[in-house]
Amino acid sequence: MRQLARRITDTSAKSFGMYARAAASGRDDLIHMELGRPHADTPAHIKAATIAALEAGKVHYSDLAGLPDLRRAICAKLARQNGMTVAPGQVIVTNGLTHGSFAAIMAFVDPGDEVILLEPFYPQHIGKIELAGGVPVPVALDAARGYAIDAAALEAAITPRSKMIVLVNPCNPTGRVYTRDELAALAAVAVRHDLIVISDEVYEEILFDGASHISIASLPGMAERTVTMFAFTKSYAMDGWRLGYLAAPAAAVPALLKITANDVTHVNTFVQEGGLAALTGDMAPLQAILAEDKAKRDRLVTRLNQLPGIRCNWPEGTIYAFPDVSAYGMPAQVFAERLMDEAGVVVEAGSFYGPAGEGHVRICFGSLGIAEVDRAIDRIAGFLRRIG
Ligand SMILES: Cc1ncc(COP(=O)(O)O)c(C=O)c1O
């Protein structure tokens, strides 16, 4: 076989850490808290609309950017919920957020371009930057400062090759929901250095204790330099549907469409009808999913903080807790591996998200029922007792 393309061989990013290790173990007694897979089923009215679309023969090619009705509904939602004024021509329906971020990175990043990420970062973004030939430049945020955005550190990372900043808000893995001041500070750096911002807002609805989600594209001067990516994945429990969307400056849309039309043509026609039902239909199921997430967060974080040596900040959003386990004196990867091997609980090492995550583990409470969350904490408590 001829040699693989360098865009494949020259990549360092791993998409799956403990998930791959758990799968390779063949064990069926593990409690899985490593993957951000929603626990709930997709709400019934969303499934019903999709089935009805299939039965009505909506099985053919449709608009490359997405169904016009869905894009109109997305614009209404962006205006209502995100403070973003966007025309349907600025929206592209994507195969989950993953597809939207891939398109955004491929459309803007040339080989050698530097792309800044806040660390701890979401590793899949690194993989895409590398596939585009770009150079990931992680900027470490400080755990002691609650992983707040540090504009001075961002500024210090900028070089003549800097092209883009990747933002994940609410943040996986730290659970932070960035404040207006933090976002304004990042925006000021982007404007000053003429950088593109791509904003991953897949957890925009999963917010706790009155935290409010602010889309950075709604800040002054940002709409023209921001591609914002959303998805139905987490809040609507639609991870397997692969449905999301992006909103971009009008001038960027032909470039983004060049990527999406060449890789998937467009998202499945009938699946988009499910998305339309999600945005325009009954919001009670969404509220129920969010209430369950909050109950599980409360249980997990309360109980974690009762365990000796564990310090866990309250996640302001997302489905992850990011406790500090450094008191146990071992690298986070070793802690995660021993927790799996010795107690059967799979979590991700904080260092998987870059060195700034060292000393922490990421525990997903979104993927289990509350009884399983309790069972997992019982196992973690037993493990900690044994290792002292
Ligand atoms: C920050 C972040 N972005 C993107 C994704 C992937 O989203 P999707 O399944 O919609 O592609 C995830 C999934 O865990 C995520 O945590």
Ligand as a Chemical Component Dictionary entry (heavy atoms), coordinates in Angstrom:
data_LIG
# 
_chem_comp.id                   LIG 
_chem_comp.type                 NON-POLYMER 
_chem_comp.pdbx_formal_charge   0 
_chem_comp.three_letter_code    LIG 
# 
loop_
_chem_comp_atom.comp_id 
_chem_comp_atom.atom_id 
_chem_comp_atom.alt_atom_id 
_chem_comp_atom.type_symbol 
_chem_comp_atom.charge 
_chem_comp_atom.model_Cartn_x 
_chem_comp_atom.model_Cartn_y 
_chem_comp_atom.model_Cartn_z 
_chem_comp_atom.pdbx_ordinal 
LIG C1 C1 C 0 -17.273 20.133 23.822 1  
LIG C2 C2 C 0 -17.883 19.150 22.888 2  
LIG N1 N1 N 0 -17.983 19.456 21.587 3  
LIG C3 C3 C 0 -18.518 18.593 20.724 4  
LIG C4 C4 C 0 -18.992 17.362 21.108 5  
LIG C5 C5 C 0 -19.537 16.436 20.085 6  
LIG O1 O1 O 0 -20.824 16.839 19.760 7  
LIG P1 P1 P 0 -21.643 16.065 18.633 8  
LIG O2 O2 O 0 -21.937 14.702 19.158 9  
LIG O3 O3 O 0 -22.857 16.912 18.429 10 
LIG O4 O4 O 0 -20.791 16.016 17.422 11 
LIG C6 C6 C 0 -18.901 16.994 22.454 12 
LIG C7 C7 C 0 -19.355 15.662 22.895 13 
LIG O5 O5 O 0 -19.052 15.192 23.948 14 
LIG C8 C8 C 0 -18.338 17.913 23.358 15 
LIG O6 O6 O 0 -18.212 17.610 24.649 16 
# 
loop_
_chem_comp_bond.comp_id 
_chem_comp_bond.atom_id_1 
_chem_comp_bond.atom_id_2 
_chem_comp_bond.value_order 
_chem_comp_bond.pdbx_ordinal 
LIG C1 C2 SING 1  
LIG C2 N1 SING 2  
LIG C2 C8 DOUB 3  
LIG N1 C3 DOUB 4  
LIG C3 C4 SING 5  
LIG C4 C5 SING 6  
LIG C4 C6 DOUB 7  
LIG C5 O1 SING 8  
LIG O1 P1 SING 9  
LIG P1 O2 DOUB 10 
LIG P1 O3 SING 11 
LIG P1 O4 SING 12 
LIG C6 C7 SING 13 
LIG C6 C8 SING 14 
LIG C7 O5 DOUB 15 
LIG C8 O6 SING 16 
# 
